[in-house]
Amino acid sequence: MGDKQSGQCLCGAVAFRISVPEPVYSICHCGNCRRWSGGPLMSVHCPGDIDFDDPGAVAWYRSSEWAERGFCRTCGSSLFWRLADDPGAMLIVSVDAFNDASEFKLSRHIFSDAAPNRYAFADNCPRVTEAEVFAEFGAGGASG
């Protein structure tokens, strides 16, 4: 993939383009993502080089000591997750915010130990626990 992919929120007020290094997405089962998105968050890990048509259309909410979540000021669409203290380092983008998500493939589940027992995905992708996620990023604490 590598090229810039375009996307938008439900109402179109937040329109963006961002590089997608690999056409893969993760499913996050942490409590914050489930509360924020209404279910497990399916998202793509991108570098932080996003271009917005109107940066003012995005509102950012600091959801933990170290993370922020971005959403449309108009329609409320849950769109982005980023590190609060280094927002340009990486950006997590909701997979279905992309205008064409047909090429994306599921790569893994994260915070799998936080998934409630009321749903289950039938795929065979790796399940990564909260402790394993934080070990990957060298961080500690609760989900963001």
C-alpha positions as CSV (number, residue, x, y, z in Angstrom):
1,M,0.0,0.0,0.0
2,G,2.2,2.8,1.2
3,D,0.4,5.5,-0.8
4,K,-1.8,8.0,1.0
5,Q,-5.3,6.7,1.6
6,S,-8.3,9.0,2.0
7,G,-11.1,8.8,4.5
8,Q,-13.7,10.8,6.3
9,C,-16.2,10.8,9.2
10,L,-19.9,10.0,8.8
11,C,-20.9,13.6,7.8
12,G,-17.8,14.4,5.8
13,A,-16.7,17.3,7.9
14,V,-13.4,15.5,8.8
15,A,-11.8,14.5,5.5
16,F,-8.2,13.2,5.6
17,R,-5.3,11.5,3.8
18,I,-2.7,9.4,5.5
19,S,0.0,7.0,4.6
20,V,-0.8,3.4,5.3
21,P,2.4,1.3,5.5
22,E,0.6,-2.1,5.5
23,P,-3.1,-2.9,4.7
24,V,-3.7,-4.5,8.1
25,Y,-5.8,-3.7,11.0
26,S,-6.1,-4.7,14.7
27,I,-9.1,-5.2,16.9
28,C,-8.8,-3.6,20.3
29,H,-10.9,-5.0,23.1
30,C,-9.9,-2.6,25.9
31,G,-12.7,-1.0,27.9
32,N,-11.9,2.5,26.8
33,C,-12.1,1.6,23.1
34,R,-15.3,-0.4,23.6
35,R,-16.9,2.5,25.5
36,W,-15.7,5.1,23.0
37,S,-16.7,3.2,19.8
38,G,-19.7,1.2,21.0
39,G,-17.8,-2.1,20.5
40,P,-14.3,-3.4,19.8
41,L,-12.3,-0.8,17.8
42,M,-11.0,-2.0,14.4
43,S,-8.1,0.2,13.5
44,V,-5.0,0.8,11.4
45,H,-1.6,1.8,12.8
46,C,-0.3,4.7,10.7
47,P,2.6,7.1,11.0
48,G,1.4,10.5,12.2
49,D,1.6,12.3,8.9
50,I,-2.1,13.0,8.4
51,D,-3.4,15.7,6.1
52,F,-6.8,17.2,7.0
53,D,-9.0,19.3,4.7
54,D,-10.1,21.2,7.9
55,P,-8.0,20.4,11.0
56,G,-10.5,22.4,13.1
57,A,-13.2,19.8,12.3
58,V,-11.5,17.3,14.6
59,A,-11.8,17.5,18.4
60,W,-9.3,15.7,20.6
61,Y,-10.2,14.2,24.0
62,R,-7.4,13.1,26.4
63,S,-8.7,9.7,27.4
64,S,-5.8,8.8,29.7
65,E,-2.5,10.1,31.0
66,W,-0.9,9.2,27.7
67,A,-3.5,9.0,25.0
68,E,-5.9,11.2,23.0
69,R,-8.9,10.2,20.9
70,G,-10.0,12.2,17.9
71,F,-13.6,12.6,16.7
72,C,-15.7,14.8,14.4
73,R,-17.0,17.9,16.1
74,T,-20.1,17.8,14.0
75,C,-21.3,14.1,13.8
76,G,-19.2,12.6,16.7
77,S,-17.6,9.8,14.6
78,S,-14.9,8.0,16.5
79,L,-11.9,8.3,14.2
80,F,-8.4,8.5,15.7
81,W,-6.2,7.5,18.7
82,R,-2.7,9.0,19.3
83,L,-0.1,9.5,22.0
84,A,-0.9,12.6,24.0
85,D,2.7,13.7,24.5
86,D,4.0,12.8,21.0
87,P,1.0,13.1,18.7
88,G,3.1,13.0,15.5
89,A,4.7,9.7,16.5
90,M,1.8,7.5,15.3
91,L,-1.8,7.6,14.7
92,I,-4.4,4.8,15.0
93,V,-7.2,5.3,12.5
94,S,-10.6,3.5,12.5
95,V,-10.4,1.1,9.6
96,D,-13.9,2.0,8.4
97,A,-13.1,5.7,8.3
98,F,-11.2,4.9,5.1
99,N,-13.1,5.5,1.9
100,D,-11.9,2.1,0.6
101,A,-11.1,-0.5,3.3
102,S,-11.5,-3.5,1.0
103,E,-7.7,-4.2,1.0
104,F,-7.3,-4.3,4.7
105,K,-6.8,-7.7,6.5
106,L,-7.2,-8.5,10.2
107,S,-3.7,-9.0,11.7
108,R,-4.4,-9.4,15.5
109,H,-6.5,-8.7,18.5
110,I,-5.1,-6.5,21.2
111,F,-6.2,-6.3,24.9
112,S,-7.7,-9.7,24.3
113,D,-7.8,-10.4,28.0
114,A,-10.2,-7.4,28.3
115,A,-12.8,-8.8,25.8
116,P,-16.1,-9.4,27.5
117,N,-17.6,-12.9,27.1
118,R,-20.7,-11.6,25.2
119,Y,-18.9,-11.7,21.8
120,A,-16.2,-13.8,20.2
121,F,-14.5,-13.5,16.8
122,A,-14.0,-16.8,14.9
123,D,-10.7,-15.9,13.2
124,N,-7.3,-17.5,14.1
125,C,-5.4,-14.2,14.4
126,P,-3.0,-13.8,17.4
127,R,-4.6,-12.6,20.6
128,V,-2.3,-10.1,22.5
129,T,-3.0,-9.3,26.2
130,E,-2.8,-5.9,27.8
131,A,0.6,-6.8,29.4
132,E,2.0,-7.9,26.1
133,V,0.8,-4.7,24.4
134,F,2.4,-2.5,27.0
135,A,5.6,-4.5,26.8
136,E,5.7,-3.9,23.0
137,F,5.5,-0.1,23.6
138,G,7.6,-0.1,26.7
139,A,4.7,1.6,28.6
140,G,2.8,0.8,31.7
141,G,-0.6,1.6,33.1
142,A,-4.2,1.3,31.9
143,S,-5.5,1.5,28.4
144,G,-5.9,4.8,26.7
